[in-house]
């Protein structure tokens, strides 16, 4: 971002996103953020509030925001805020990039990724042929999920102190499903499908080259 724009990341974010959209509570770690504005953190093993968390990251998360600011940000993708991203860019982000890689057929999950989105084919909305986009974010103690229904011009954002972004996503889904029912877009909720027991399968020959031992931070 800094190389292409010729300005620092924080200035770029404010000039191109927070100021045009009126996002008054969206900051980066370079900005002055009062700790009193951060949510307290609690854990079941300790009765008092834990120290508030700060993350010194730029460009790979670390942005402070509110649920209200996030749904305002989502108007870029519902066609209600123009001039931020081109329509061509918005549509490019919705492309089903996940189908270009190794992907099991006939499965639903929350990682059918696009360009920037964790999923562009989010369950359970795909069961109603409703396009749904989602992006989650996690630090050690704060967690967020934004779910956008671009064709319905709807979005829900859930931010939690503790928990997980995947849990926040399920809550955002339920909020939007209820709203879709109220609007009459969904007449009746579909039952959650019962998963069949998995069958043992031989590794496809074309994937054997990927065999090995892998690890991550968890």
N, C-alpha and C positions, 0 to 999 in steps of 0.2 A: 504493500500500500504506500509506504513512504517513498520507495524508489520511483513508482509510477506517478504519484501525485506531487512529489516535491515538497511535501509538508509532513510534520510528525503525525503519528497515528491518532492521537487524541484530538488534535485540531481537525484532522480529516473527518473523524466521527462526528464532531460537533457541527462543523460547517455543512456536512452533507446529510446528516440524519437527525441529530437531536434538536438542532435549531429549526429546520424546516418543519419538523413534525411536532414541535412544542414538547419535547421530552425533557421536562425540567428536572427529573430525578434519575437520569441515566448518566453515569460517570465512568471514567476509567481510574485506575490506581494513581495516575499522575494528577488527577483533580483533587481538590480539597474535599474530603468526605468526612463529615462529623460522625464519630463512633456512636453518638446518641441516636443517629438515624438508622443504625444497623439493628436487625432483629437479634434478640437474645437467643442463646443456644442452650438447650436442656438435654439431659440424658437421664434415663431411668435409674442409673446407679448413683446419681448425685443430686441432692435436693435443690441446690442453689444454681443460679445461672453460670454457665461456663464462659470463659473469655470469648469476646467476639472475634471472628476470624477476618483477617485481611489477606488478600492474595495479590502479590506483586507480579502480575502477568499482563502482557500487552499483546493483543492480536490472536491469542489462543484462549480466549475466555477472560476472566478477571473483571468483567464489566459489572458495575453495580446498577441495579434498576429496580423498578416496581412492577407489579402485575398490570397496573393501569398503563404505564408507559409501554409495556410489551405489547398490549393489545392495540395501542396506537401505532406502534411500529408495524404490526401485522396489517394495517390498512394499505401498506405498500403492495401486499400480495392479494388484496381483495378488490383492487381497482379504485379504492376510495382516496388514495393519496398519490397523485401523479407528479412526475418530474423528479422523483427520487431515483428510481430505476426505470429503464425503458421497458415497455411491454415485452419486447423480445428477450430481455434479460430475465424477467420474471418467469416467462414460459420456459426458458432454458433451464432454470433452476428446478422446475417441476419434472423434467425428463427422467425417465426410469433408468437411471444409471446402474442400478443394482442388477439389471438384466444383462449387462455387458460382462459380468464376471461369473464366478461359480455360484450358482443359485439353485436350490432345490425347487422342483416344480410343485405347484399346488399347495403351497404353504402360506400361512398368514403370520406375520410378526411385526415388530415395530422398527425394523432396520432395513426396509426397502428403500435404500437411500437415493437421494437426488444430489444436485450440486448445492451443498450447504445444509440440506435437510436430512435428518435421520431417517425419515420415511416420507415418500410421496404417494404411498398406497396403504394408508393406515387402517388397520383393523380397529373397531368393527365397522367403520364408515364405508369401507369397500363392499361390505355385505349389502348396502343400500344403494350402491353405485354413486356414492358421494365422494368426491375428491377431498382428501384430507392430508395436510402437510403437518409435520411435527419436528420440533427441535428441542432437545433437552440439554441441560447443563448442570454440572456438579463440581463443587469444590469439596473439601473435606467435610464441611458442616452445613453448607447452603445448597439447595437443590431447586431446579426450575424445569418446567415444561411449558412450551407454547404449542398449541394446536390450532391450525388455521383451516377453515373451510372456504376456499377462495370463491367458489361459485355461489355459495350461500351468503357471502359477505359476513361471515361470523368468525370469531376467534375466542379462545379462552386461554388464560395464562394462570398457572398455579406455581407459587413460590413457597418453599417450606424451609424452616429451620430444623435440620435433622431430617431423617427419612431418606428418600431417594427420588431422583427425577422420574424414574419409571412409575413410582406410586403417584407422583404429581400428574403424570400423563393420564393415568387411569381416571383420576378425579376430573381432569379437564375434559376427557371423553364423556364422562357421565353428565357433566354440566351441559355440554353441547348436545348430547342425545336428548336430554330433557327439553332443551330449548327447541330442538327440531320437532319434537312431539307437540309442544305448545303451538308452534307455527303450522302444524298440520303437514309438514314435509314427510315425517315418518308417522304412519298410522298406528303401527304396532311394532314393538321391539321384538327382534328375532331372538330365539333361544340361543344361549351359548353352546356351540357345538361340542359334543363329546368326542374326545380324541381317542382314536383306536390305539391298541397296543402296537408298539413298533416291531417291525420284522427285521431280522438280521439280514443284511445285504452285503455282498462282496463289494470291495472298493472298486469303483470304475477305473479301468486301466489308465485313462488319461489323467487321473488325479494322483496316481501312485508317486509321481515325481515330487509331490508336496509332502510326502510322508516324512515324519521326523518328530523331534521333541521341541515343543514351543512353550514359551512362558510370557507372562506379562506382569504388571506391577502388583497384581493380586495373587 
